[in-house]
């Protein structure tokens, strides 16, 4: 059974959907939800499902290594970003190479980068008269929205769409696909060594 940590900054609807998906799964479970915002609704949603939660400050993420120590403490195998707005620091990227993914509410490489999240993305898509949008699930690196793409799925953008109505279409895709993609990746994970992932030796 693999242990998943979710990092989120906001309301946590995607996080809760992932928690529910894995609540009865035999492949993995959500062991930890962490947020850089003390009052983020995602922490309350996680607690309601009996999931451990941790609030952390910028210094604990980027300087002291406290967040990485929590990941070690709870034996986390895989990290999922779900509406998390900070770049991941080098120490975590190094240990969790190929084990950190994010979801973006548009078809990358378009409409990505710093500041491009939520309704800002949907408004930009509509303002540019795009005929389709969608979601992109990708690996995380040291730059915003630039890691290798794992999965994309599209939806139609109608002339009558507003940022709100487009957001609803995109959210539906997120809820339908993100947990399944996570599970597909998790079941293929090699075991962790003390210093990071290594191939399972006795299989």
N, C-alpha and C positions, 0 to 999 in steps of 0.2 A: 504493500500500500504506500503510495507516494504522498508526500505532504506538500500542499500548495499554500503559498502566501499571496494575498491580494494587497496591492498598494493602491489607495484611492484617495481622492481629495474632496469629493463632493457628496451627492445624495446617495449614491451606492446602489442604484437600481440594477446595474450590470453585475456588481459584486453579489448582490442578493440572489440574482438569477443563477449565478455560478455556484453559490453555496447550496441552493436548492437542488441543482442538477447533481452535485456530488454527494448529497446527504445520504443517499442509499447506494452509492457506487462502490464497486469492489476494486476499482483501479486507483483511486486517489480520494483524498478528502481535503477540504479547506481547513487548515490548522491554525491560521493566523491572518488577521486583517489589520493593516497598519495604515495610519493616516498622518499627514503633516498638518492637519487642521483639527484642533481639539474638539470643536463642536460639530464636526462633519457628521451628517446623518448616516453615512456608511458605518460608523462605529456603533451607532444605536441599532442599526439593522443587523449587524453581525452579532452583537450581544444578544439580541432577541432569538437568534438561532444557536446560542450557546458557543459561539466561536470566540477564541481569545482575541483581544484587541490591544493595540499599542498606539499611543500618540507619540510622535517624535518631532523634535525641532530641527531646524536647518543644521545647526552645529553637530547634532547627533548623527545626521545623515552624511554630511560632507567632511567632518573633521575628526570626531572622536571614535568613529567606527561602531557606535552603539547599535545602530540598526543591523549591521552585519552580525553582531554578536547575538541579537535576538533571532536572526535567521538560523544561526548555528544552534542556538539553544533549543529551538523547536524543530531541528532537523529538517529544514525546508529543502525540498528537492527542486521546486519550480516556482517561479515568481510571475504573477499576472498583474499587469497594470490595467486599471479600470477607471479611467478618468483621473489619472495621476499626472500632475502638471510640472513636476521637477525632473530635470535630467538625472539619470542614475549615475552615482559616482563610480570611479574607476575600480575601487576595491570590490564592489559588488559585481560590476560587469566582469571582472577578471574571474572571480570565483564561480559565477553563474553563467559562464560563456555558453550560449546556445540554450539557456534555460530561463530567459526573461522575454516575455512577449507583451505587446501592446495592441490595442484596437483603435483605429482612427475612423472617424465618421465621414470618410470620403474615399475616392479612388486615388490613392497615392501613385505616383509622386505629385499629383496635382493637389492643391489645397492643403499642404502640410507645412510644417515649420513652426517656429516659436509664435505663440499667440493664436495659432489656428486650432481652435477647439470649440465644441458646442455650436451655438447658433451663429458664431462668427463664420464657421465653415459653411453652414447651410445658406446663409445670406450671400456669401461669395459665389457659391454654386449657382444660385438663382440669378444674382446680378449679372453673371456671365452667360446667362441663357443656355446653360448646359441642359442636355436632354436626358442625362442619366447621372446618378450618383451611386453611393453604395458604402461598403465598409472595406477596410483593409486591416488584416491581422499581420503583424510583422515582428521580427526579432528586434530587440532594443540594443542600441549602441550609444555612443557618447554624443550623438547629434539627434535633434528632434526629427522623428518620423522618417528616418533614413535607413533603418535596418532592412535586411533582406525580407522581401514579401513572402509570406507563407500562404495566404489565402485572400481572395477577393470575391465579392459577390455584388451584383448591381441591382439597382432599382430605377424605375422610370421617374423622371422629373417632369411633371405636368405644367403647362403654362399657368395654371391656377394655383400652383403650390406656393405656400408661404414658408418661411424658415420653420415655423411650428409644424406644419403638415409634413414637410420633408423630414424633419426630425423624427416624427412618428414612424415614417417608413424605414428610416435608418435604424431606429431603436428596435423595430421588429426583426430586422436582419441581425442585429447584434445579439438579441436574446435567442434567436434560432440557431445561430452558428458558433458563437464564441465558445460556449461550454464544450461543444463537440470537437472543435479544433484543439482546445486545451487537452481534452482526453486523448485524442489521437497522438498528440505530441508526448504526453506524459507516459503513455504505455510503452513508448519506444526509448525512454530514457535509460542510459547506462547508470550504474551505481556511482555514488560519490566516494572518492577517496578523502583522506584528511585535507588534502590541498585543493580538491576540486573534483570534477567528474572523471571517472575512468571506466573503461569497459569492464563489464562483469566477467570475472575470470573463470567461474566454474559452471558456465552454461554450455 
